[in-house]
Amino acid sequence: MTTHKRALTAEDITRLATYSDPQYNQTGDTYAFVSTTINKDNKYQSQLFVQKATDKEPLQFTFHDSKNSNPRFSPDGNRIVFQSTRSDLPQLWLANTNGGEPRQLTTFKNGATNPEWSKDGKHIIFSSKLDLNDDVQNQEEQSKEDRQKEKEDQAKQPVVINRLKYKADGTGFRDEKRSQIVLYNVETETFKQLTHNDADHGFEDISPNGNLILFSANLDNDEDSSLTNDLFTLDTKTKEVTKLTDGKGTYSNASFSPSGKKIACFGHDYAYKTATQDELFVIDVSSKTRVCLSESIDMQLGNLMIGDTLIGQSTTGPVWSHDENKLFFIASDFGATGLFEADLSGEIKVLYKDNNHVFGFAYHTNSDRFILGISTPTNPSNFYQLQNGELTRLTNANTDFLKEVSLSEPETLTVEADDGWEIQGWLLRPFGYEEGKKYPFILEIHGGPHAMYGQTYFHELQLLAAQGYVVLYTNPRGSHGYGQEFVNGCRSDYGGKDYTDLMSTVDYTLENYSFIDKNRLGLTGGSYGGFMTNWIVGHTNRFKAAVTQRSIANWLSFYGVSDIGFFFTEWELGENLLDDPKKLWDYSPLKYAENIETPLLIVHGEQDLRCPIEQGEQLFITLKSLKKDVEFVRFPGASHDLSRSGDPLMRIERLNHISRWFNNYL
């Protein structure tokens, strides 16, 4: 097969623009969105764009070399509030839609995020990290120099810890500040703190009449050891807080109906612990009765697709129709995501679903039009209008990149596992594929484990295909997208049927694709995929090279060092550390290190608090002392999200190290 396009490189990740967060104005003739890129200094920047119905191309709205995001039109459509890091920390800014310089609204010491308008346009609600005694009327933004000095001074002091949840990946050590909800009066330019509990509050919505604030929080007495997330309303006049859910589960993505009489949300009661699928609920505000509308479908609600380029949040639902009779939401199903509709009787229908990734949407109530954000394996992101079942493309992102670079279209596989379960996967042929030639092969394993590979752009997978490899990526049991029994299928069985699922897909691929060189097999994965990579090379020598990323090697130590270890081992493996340490050791790849003969590259971020770097250190030292073929690459300052949103240069280095290892051994 000949091509006039060149092969993809790791550095091409800096050429991509990824879109997110589409937002209609009130009339529906204009929408705004966020475009995230990597600038010439190899730093992330995001800009706001607007596009009118009559425009062939979107127009750039912000130009400051910073991160501008979360655009929200005022109800009259004349202004946009957004958050920006142009003064260093994220703060709120207000701009006229007809042009002119934006005006800074907040100077909060710890920043201000996630702005939303009240329905009458008189107030802006936002979130800010505050100490318990902070005065929101007298917030002063520190200079970058003062903030750096404060950080250096803190680094010289001991850290006193008395909480179970004392750290979080991507954040570091938690302090006494809590996320509080603040109300800004647009006319008087004054602030009012609405929540005061010693807890993190997530703003969900404001009622149409402005009397109730809907928020989510864990206000349990044992908040430090529980994982509940309840919904509450706060009466803005009386300050009365009303609990809407029962303290037994987790609820989010909540919104008032147009009349304010009902609330829609996603949530579940942890029936299957971390593997529980979300359900769609409607809550009556006055009676607090809760009705599940999603009992007729067995799928995960929301966007569970994983990739490595999409940055930024987008609405996934549920969103109310203008007549209050329907709800719209995204769901994850068989390696794709689509837009669905539910009526109040629980009847579900598909509004749009194809072999692609709907990562977000906007709904215009008066016209019943949608904007869908869609990614495909060969097109990173674009926006489309959906009306009356017709899809119309609105944007043309990454045109030059797509004209120049060859990308591989995946072939969908369905493989029968050894117990009859069906496993879905995809195969990428190598760049410049030619009939009659033999090619090396790489198995990719996703993290989670409760996530989903599928029909989206994935730079790492495309890069390996560009390097000349056949790439196989699959959803073994434990993945989302195939129903509750399937996603629960790996709990208390790590390294069991999930392992044989993966081996069945490899066997099937080798049997049915004769162009694969059976003597040149590699594998890689991150997080749970890193655990599984470690497990596989400890149980078979069929692979000639492996790269384990941000992995788990020892469940005994993971319990105490991970930010989720205190509950994850029991919920996923069935036991806590002191209950059955032998069982945790049996699940640990480190136990089988002597069996490893596959050359292994260990890739790990030094600030990964989810799967801390000591996991990689233990595996490296053990294998090195056994004189095994092993190498350790550490990434300074990198968290668990290195591959997705880490420092751009570090992301490139990571991809090049993975390619180097496979090129050396395969």
C-alpha positions in Angstrom: 0.0 0.0 0.0 1.5 3.3 -1.1 0.9 6.7 0.6 1.9 10.2 -0.1 1.5 11.1 3.5 4.3 10.8 6.1 4.4 8.7 9.2 3.2 10.2 12.5 5.9 11.3 15.1 5.8 11.8 18.8 6.4 15.5 18.3 3.2 15.8 16.2 1.3 15.9 19.5 2.4 19.6 19.6 0.5 20.3 16.4 -2.9 19.2 17.6 -5.8 21.4 18.5 -8.4 19.7 20.7 -11.8 21.2 21.2 -14.1 21.1 24.2 -17.0 22.6 26.1 -19.4 23.9 23.4 -21.9 26.4 24.8 -24.9 28.0 23.0 -26.1 31.5 23.6 -29.7 32.1 24.4 -30.9 32.6 20.9 -29.0 29.6 19.5 -27.4 31.6 16.6 -23.9 31.5 18.2 -21.9 29.1 20.3 -18.6 29.3 22.1 -16.0 26.6 22.7 -12.4 26.1 23.9 -9.5 25.1 21.8 -6.4 23.8 23.6 -3.0 23.7 21.9 0.7 23.5 22.8 2.5 26.8 22.0 6.0 27.6 20.7 7.3 27.4 24.3 5.9 23.9 24.7 3.3 25.1 27.2 -0.4 24.4 27.1 -2.7 27.3 26.1 -6.4 27.4 25.5 -8.4 30.0 23.7 -12.1 30.8 23.4 -13.7 30.7 19.9 -17.1 31.7 18.8 -19.0 30.7 15.7 -22.3 32.1 14.4 -24.7 30.1 12.4 -23.7 32.1 9.3 -20.0 31.7 9.8 -18.1 29.1 7.8 -15.3 29.1 10.3 -15.1 29.9 14.1 -13.6 33.2 15.1 -11.0 33.5 17.9 -12.4 35.4 20.9 -9.4 35.4 23.3 -5.8 36.0 22.4 -3.8 36.1 25.6 -1.1 33.5 25.8 -2.7 31.7 28.8 -5.4 29.1 29.6 -8.8 30.6 28.9 -11.8 28.2 29.4 -15.3 27.7 30.8 -17.1 30.2 28.6 -20.7 31.0 29.6 -23.0 33.4 27.9 -25.1 35.8 29.9 -28.8 35.1 29.6 -29.2 38.2 27.3 -26.3 37.0 25.2 -24.4 40.3 25.5 -21.5 39.1 27.7 -19.3 36.0 28.3 -17.9 35.1 31.6 -14.9 32.8 31.5 -11.9 31.7 33.6 -8.4 32.6 32.6 -4.8 32.2 33.9 -3.7 35.5 32.3 -3.0 36.9 35.8 -1.3 33.5 36.7 -3.9 31.7 38.8 -7.3 31.0 37.2 -9.6 34.0 37.9 -13.0 35.1 36.4 -13.1 37.6 33.5 -16.0 39.2 31.8 -16.1 40.3 28.1 -18.7 41.8 25.8 -19.6 39.6 22.9 -19.3 42.5 20.5 -15.6 42.9 21.3 -13.3 44.9 23.6 -10.9 43.9 26.4 -12.2 41.6 29.1 -12.5 42.9 32.6 -11.2 40.9 35.6 -13.9 40.1 38.1 -12.0 38.2 40.8 -8.7 38.5 42.6 -9.1 35.5 44.9 -5.9 34.4 46.6 -6.4 30.8 45.5 -8.2 31.5 42.3 -11.8 31.3 41.1 -13.2 28.6 38.7 -16.2 27.2 37.0 -18.4 30.2 36.6 -22.2 30.0 35.8 -24.8 32.7 35.4 -28.1 32.9 37.4 -31.1 32.6 35.1 -31.9 36.4 35.5 -28.3 37.4 34.7 -27.9 39.3 37.9 -25.4 36.9 39.5 -22.4 34.7 38.7 -21.8 31.6 40.8 -18.3 30.2 41.0 -16.0 28.0 43.2 -13.0 29.0 45.1 -10.6 27.3 47.6 -11.0 29.1 50.9 -9.8 28.7 54.5 -12.6 28.5 57.1 -12.1 32.2 58.2 -11.5 33.8 54.8 -13.4 37.0 53.9 -14.6 36.8 50.3 -15.0 40.6 50.2 -11.2 41.2 50.8 -9.5 38.7 48.6 -6.2 39.8 47.1 -4.4 37.9 44.4 -0.7 37.3 45.3 2.0 38.1 42.8 3.7 35.1 41.2 6.9 36.0 43.2 5.0 36.2 46.5 3.3 32.9 45.8 6.6 31.2 44.9 8.2 32.6 48.1 5.3 31.3 50.2 5.7 27.9 48.5 9.4 27.8 49.3 8.8 28.8 52.9 6.2 26.0 53.3 8.7 23.5 51.8 11.0 24.2 54.7 8.4 23.3 57.3 7.3 19.9 58.5 3.9 18.6 57.2 1.5 17.6 60.0 -0.9 14.9 58.8 -4.0 13.8 60.7 -6.4 12.9 57.8 -6.8 9.6 55.9 -7.3 11.4 52.6 -4.3 13.6 53.0 -3.0 13.6 49.4 -4.4 13.4 45.9 -2.7 12.7 42.6 -2.3 15.8 40.5 -2.8 18.0 43.6 -0.3 16.8 46.2 -0.7 17.2 49.9 -4.1 18.6 50.9 -4.3 21.6 53.2 -7.1 23.1 55.2 -8.7 24.9 52.3 -12.0 23.7 51.0 -13.9 24.3 47.8 -16.7 26.8 48.6 -19.4 28.3 46.4 -19.4 32.0 46.0 -22.1 34.4 44.6 -21.0 37.5 42.7 -23.5 40.4 42.3 -22.8 41.8 38.8 -24.4 45.2 39.5 -22.9 45.9 42.9 -19.6 44.0 42.2 -19.8 42.3 45.6 -19.2 38.7 46.7 -21.2 36.5 49.1 -20.0 33.1 50.3 -22.8 30.6 50.2 -21.3 27.5 51.7 -19.2 27.2 54.8 -19.0 23.6 55.8 -15.6 22.0 56.4 -16.0 20.1 53.2 -15.5 20.5 49.4 -18.7 21.7 47.7 -19.3 21.2 44.0 -21.7 23.7 42.4 -24.3 21.8 40.3 -27.0 24.4 39.3 -29.1 27.3 40.4 -32.9 27.1 40.3 -34.8 29.1 37.7 -36.1 31.6 40.3 -32.7 31.9 41.9 -33.9 30.8 45.3 -32.0 27.4 45.5 -28.4 26.5 45.0 -27.9 22.9 44.1 -24.6 21.4 45.2 -22.8 18.1 45.8 -20.7 17.3 48.8 -19.7 14.7 51.4 -21.1 16.2 54.7 -20.9 12.9 56.6 -19.5 12.9 60.1 -17.0 10.3 58.9 -16.2 12.2 55.6 -12.5 11.3 55.9 -13.2 7.6 55.5 -16.3 7.6 53.4 -16.7 8.0 49.6 -20.3 9.2 49.4 -21.2 12.3 47.4 -24.7 13.6 48.1 -26.9 16.3 46.6 -28.1 19.2 48.6 -30.1 22.4 48.1 -29.2 25.7 49.8 -32.0 28.3 50.2 -30.2 31.6 49.3 -32.5 33.6 51.7 -32.9 31.3 54.7 -29.6 29.5 54.4 -31.4 26.3 55.0 -29.6 23.2 53.6 -31.7 20.2 52.5 -30.3 16.8 51.8 -31.8 15.2 48.7 -30.0 11.8 48.6 -29.6 9.1 51.2 -25.9 9.1 52.0 -25.3 5.7 50.6 -23.9 6.5 47.1 -22.5 9.1 44.8 -24.4 11.6 42.7 -23.3 14.3 40.3 -24.1 16.1 37.0 -27.3 17.4 38.6 -29.5 20.1 37.1 -32.9 21.7 37.7 -35.7 21.2 35.3 -37.0 24.4 33.5 -39.8 24.7 36.1 -37.4 24.1 39.0 -39.7 21.3 40.3 -37.4 18.4 39.4 -33.7 17.6 39.4 -31.9 15.2 37.1 -28.6 13.6 37.9 -26.3 10.6 37.4 -25.5 8.4 40.4 -25.3 5.0 42.0 -25.3 3.3 45.4 -21.9 1.5 45.1 -23.6 -1.9 44.7 -20.6 -3.1 42.8 -18.1 -0.8 44.5 -15.8 0.9 42.0 -17.4 -1.1 39.1 -20.9 0.2 39.6 -22.5 1.7 36.5 -24.2 5.1 36.8 -27.9 5.4 36.6 -30.1 8.3 35.5 -32.3 9.7 38.3 -35.0 12.3 38.6 -35.7 13.8 42.0 -38.8 15.7 43.0 -37.6 18.8 44.8 -40.6 19.1 47.2 -41.0 15.4 48.2 -37.4 14.4 47.6 -38.6 11.1 46.0 -36.1 9.7 43.5 -37.0 7.7 40.3 -34.5 5.8 38.2 -35.1 6.3 34.5 -32.3 4.0 33.1 -33.4 0.6 34.4 -34.2 -0.5 30.8 -30.6 -0.2 29.6 -27.5 -2.0 30.8 -24.8 0.5 29.9 -22.6 3.1 31.5 -23.9 6.6 31.4 -21.5 9.4 30.6 -18.2 9.4 28.6 -15.9 6.6 29.7 -13.8 6.5 26.5 -10.1 7.0 27.1 -7.5 8.7 24.9 -4.4 10.8 25.3 -5.1 14.1 23.6 -8.5 15.5 24.6 -8.0 18.1 27.3 -10.9 20.1 28.9 -14.3 19.3 30.3 -17.5 19.0 28.2 -21.1 18.5 29.1 -22.1 14.8 29.1 -25.6 15.3 30.6 -28.2 14.9 31.8 -29.7 18.0 30.2 -33.4 18.8 30.3 -35.6 19.4 27.2 -37.5 22.7 27.0 -40.8 21.0 27.8 -39.4 19.1 30.8 -40.5 15.8 29.3 -37.1 14.4 28.2 -33.5 14.2 29.2 -30.4 14.1 27.0 -27.1 12.4 27.9 -24.1 10.6 26.6 -23.5 6.9 27.2 -20.7 4.5 26.6 -21.6 1.4 24.6 -19.5 -1.2 22.8 -16.4 0.9 22.2 -18.3 4.1 21.1 -20.2 6.9 22.8 -23.4 8.4 21.6 -26.2 10.8 22.4 -29.3 9.3 24.0 -32.7 10.5 25.1 -34.9 9.4 28.0 -38.5 10.3 28.7 -39.9 10.4 32.2 -41.4 7.0 31.8 -37.9 5.5 31.3 -38.1 4.9 27.6 -34.6 5.3 26.1 -33.8 6.0 22.5 -30.6 6.8 20.5 -30.4 10.2 19.0 -27.0 9.7 17.5 -24.4 6.9 17.7 -21.8 5.8 15.2 -18.3 4.3 15.2 -16.9 7.4 17.0 -16.5 9.2 20.3 -19.1 11.8 21.2 -17.1 13.6 24.0 -19.5 16.4 24.8 -22.6 18.3 23.6 -24.6 21.5 23.9 -28.4 21.6 23.6 -30.4 24.6 22.5 -33.9 24.4 24.1 -35.9 26.5 21.7 -34.8 24.9 18.5 -34.1 21.3 19.7 -30.6 21.5 18.1 -27.5 20.0 19.4 -23.8 20.6 19.0 -21.8 17.4 19.3 -18.1 17.2 20.0 -16.8 14.1 18.1 -13.4 12.4 17.8 -12.6 9.5 15.6 -9.5 7.3 15.3 -8.3 9.4 12.4 -9.7 12.9 13.4 -8.8 14.2 16.9 -11.8 16.5 17.4 -14.5 18.6 15.7 -17.9 20.0 16.3 -21.1 19.1 14.4 -24.7 20.2 14.5 -27.4 17.6 15.0 -30.9 18.5 14.1 -33.8 16.2 13.1 -31.3 13.4 12.8 -29.1 15.2 10.3 -25.4 15.8 11.2 -23.7 18.8 9.8 -20.0 19.6 10.3 -19.2 23.0 11.8 -15.4 23.0 12.3 -12.3 21.8 10.5 -9.7 21.4 13.1 -6.2 20.1 12.4 -6.7 20.4 8.6 -3.0 20.8 7.8 -2.0 18.0 10.1 -4.5 15.6 8.6 -3.4 16.4 5.1 0.2 15.7 5.9 0.1 12.7 8.2 -1.0 9.2 7.6 -3.2 7.6 10.3 -4.4 4.0 10.5 -8.1 3.2 10.4 -8.9 0.5 13.0 -10.4 -2.9 12.2 -12.9 -4.1 14.8 -12.5 -7.6 16.2 -14.9 -9.7 18.3 -13.1 -12.6 20.0 -14.7 -15.4 22.1 -12.9 -15.9 25.4 -12.2 -19.3 26.8 -15.5 -19.2 28.8 -17.6 -17.9 25.9 -17.7 -14.2 26.8 -17.2 -11.9 23.8 -14.3 -9.5 23.9 -14.2 -6.5 21.6 -10.9 -5.1 20.2 -9.4 -3.1 17.4 -6.3 -3.7 15.2 -4.2 -1.0 13.5 -2.1 -1.9 10.5 1.3 -0.4 10.3 2.2 2.7 8.3 3.0 1.7 4.7 1.5 -1.7 5.1 2.4 -4.1 2.2 0.9 -7.5 1.4 3.3 -10.4 1.9 5.5 -8.6 4.5 5.7 -9.7 8.2 5.3 -7.1 10.9 6.0 -7.0 14.7 3.0 -6.7 17.0 2.2 -4.8 20.2 -0.7 -5.4 22.6 -1.9 -2.2 24.4 -3.8 -2.6 27.7 -5.9 0.3 29.1 -6.0 1.5 32.7 -8.9 1.7 35.1 -9.6 -1.2 34.9 -13.2 0.3 34.6 -12.6 2.3 31.4 -13.1 1.8 27.7 -10.9 1.7 24.6 -12.8 2.5 21.4 -13.4 4.7 18.4 -11.4 7.8 19.3 -8.1 9.4 18.4 -5.2 7.9 20.4 -1.8 9.4 19.6 0.2 6.6 21.3 -1.5 3.8 19.4 -1.2 5.7 16.1 2.5 6.4 16.8 3.3 2.7 17.3 1.5 1.9 14.0 3.5 4.7 12.4 6.7 3.0 13.7 5.8 -0.2 11.8 3.9 -2.2 14.4 0.6 -4.0 14.2 -1.3 -2.6 17.3 -4.0 -4.5 19.1 -6.1 -2.8 21.8 -9.0 -4.5 23.5 -11.6 -4.2 26.3 -11.2 -7.3 28.5 -13.8 -8.0 31.2 -13.7 -5.2 33.7 -14.0 -2.6 31.0 -17.0 -0.3 30.6 -19.3 -0.4 27.6 -20.7 -4.0 27.9 -23.0 -4.0 30.8 -22.9 -4.4 34.6 -21.9 -8.1 34.7 -19.0 -7.4 32.3 -17.6 -4.4 34.1 -17.7 -6.3 37.4 -16.1 -9.3 35.9 -12.5 -8.7 37.0 -13.2 -7.7 40.6 -11.5 -10.2 43.0 -10.0 -11.9 39.9 -7.1 -9.6 38.8 -4.8 -11.7 36.7 -7.5 -14.4 36.2 -10.1 -14.1 33.4 -9.0 -10.6 32.5 -5.5 -12.1 31.7 -7.0 -15.0 29.7 -9.2 -12.6 27.8 -6.1 -10.7 26.7 -4.3 -13.9 25.7 -7.4 -15.1 23.8 -7.4 -11.8 21.7 -3.7 -12.2 21.0 -4.2 -15.9 19.9 -7.1 -14.9 17.7 -5.1 -12.1 16.0 -2.1 -14.3 15.4 -4.4 -17.0 13.9 -6.3 -14.6 11.6 -3.7 -12.1 10.5 -0.8 -13.9 8.7 1.2 -10.7 8.3 2.1 -10.7 12.0 5.5 -12.0 13.0 4.7 -14.4 15.9 8.3 -14.2 17.1 8.2 -10.4 17.6 5.4 -9.7 20.1 5.4 -6.8 22.5 3.0 -5.4 25.1 2.5 -2.2 27.1 -0.1 -0.6 29.4 -0.5 2.0 32.1 -1.9 2.0 35.6 -4.1 -1.2 35.7 -2.6 -1.8 32.2 0.8 -1.5 33.8 -0.2 -4.0 36.5 -1.4 -6.4 33.8 1.8 -5.9 31.8 3.8 -6.9 34.9 1.5 -9.8 35.5 1.7 -11.1 31.9 5.5 -11.1 31.7 5.6 -12.9 35.1 3.3 -15.7 33.7 4.4 -16.1 30.1 7.5 -15.5 28.0 5.8 -15.2 24.7 6.4 -11.5 24.5 9.9 -10.3 23.4 9.6 -6.8 24.8 7.4 -5.0 27.3 6.9 -1.4 28.6 5.1 -1.0 32.0 3.8 2.4 32.7 2.8 4.0 36.0 2.2 0.4 37.1 1.4 -1.6 40.3 3.8 -4.2 41.3 3.1 -4.8 45.0 -0.5 -4.6 46.4 0.8 -4.8 50.0 2.6 -1.5 49.8 0.0 0.0 47.4 -2.5 0.0 50.2 -0.6 2.5 52.2 1.1 4.7 49.6 -1.6 5.3 47.0 -4.1 8.1 47.4 -6.8 5.5 46.8 -5.1 2.4 48.3 -7.1 2.4 51.6 -10.3 1.4 49.8 -9.2 0.3 46.3 -7.6 -3.0 47.4 -10.7 -4.2 49.2 -13.1 -3.0 46.6 -11.2 -4.4 43.6 -9.3 -7.3 45.0 -11.7 -8.3 47.8 -9.3 -7.8 50.8 -7.7 -5.1 52.8 -4.0 -5.3 53.9 -4.6 -6.7 57.4 -7.5 -9.0 56.4 -5.5 -11.2 54.1 -1.9 -10.0 53.2 -1.2 -13.4 51.6 -4.0 -12.9 49.1 -2.7 -9.4 48.2 0.8 -10.8 47.8 -0.6 -13.5 45.5 -2.1 -10.8 43.3 1.2 -8.9 43.2 3.3 -9.2 40.1 6.4 -8.7 42.2 5.9 -12.2 43.6 6.6 -13.6 40.2 9.6 -11.5 39.3 11.9 -14.5 39.1 9.8 -15.8 36.2 10.3 -12.7 34.1 12.5 -13.2 31.0 10.9 -10.4 28.8 13.1 -7.3 28.5 11.1 -4.7 30.5 11.2 -0.9 30.4 9.6 0.7 33.5 8.2 4.2 32.9 7.0 6.2 35.9 6.2 9.7 37.0 8.0 10.8 40.2 5.0 12.7 41.5 2.5 9.9 40.7 0.3 9.6 43.9 -2.1 7.2 42.4 0.4 4.4 41.6 3.4 5.9 43.4 6.9 5.5 41.9 7.9 3.2 44.7 6.0 0.5 42.8 8.3 1.0 39.8 11.3 1.2 42.2 10.5 -2.1 43.8 10.1 -3.9 40.5 13.3 -2.4 39.1 15.5 -3.2 42.1 14.1 -6.7 42.3 14.7 -7.4 38.5 18.1 -5.7 38.5 19.3 -7.8 41.5 18.1 -10.9 39.6 20.2 -9.8 36.6 17.2 -9.4 34.4 17.0 -7.1 31.3 15.4 -4.1 32.8 15.6 -0.3 32.5 13.9 2.4 34.6 12.9 5.9 33.2 11.7 8.4 35.8 9.9 11.6 34.9 10.5 14.4 37.3 7.4 16.3 38.5 5.0 14.0 36.5 1.8 12.8 38.0 -0.4 9.8 37.0 -1.7 11.8 34.1 1.7 12.3 32.4 0.5 10.6 29.2 -2.6 12.7 28.9 -2.0 16.2 30.3 1.6 16.1 31.6 4.4 18.5 30.5 4.4 18.4 26.7 8.1 17.8 26.4 7.9 15.0 29.0 5.0 13.5 27.0 7.2 13.5 23.9 10.1 12.0 25.8 7.8 9.2 27.1 6.6 8.3 23.7 10.1 8.3 22.3 11.4 6.0 25.1 8.5 3.6 24.5 9.3 3.5 20.7 13.1 3.1 21.4 12.5 0.1 23.6 10.3 -1.7 21.1 12.6 -0.8 18.2 15.6 -2.2 20.0 13.9 -5.5 20.9 11.4 -6.1 18.1 
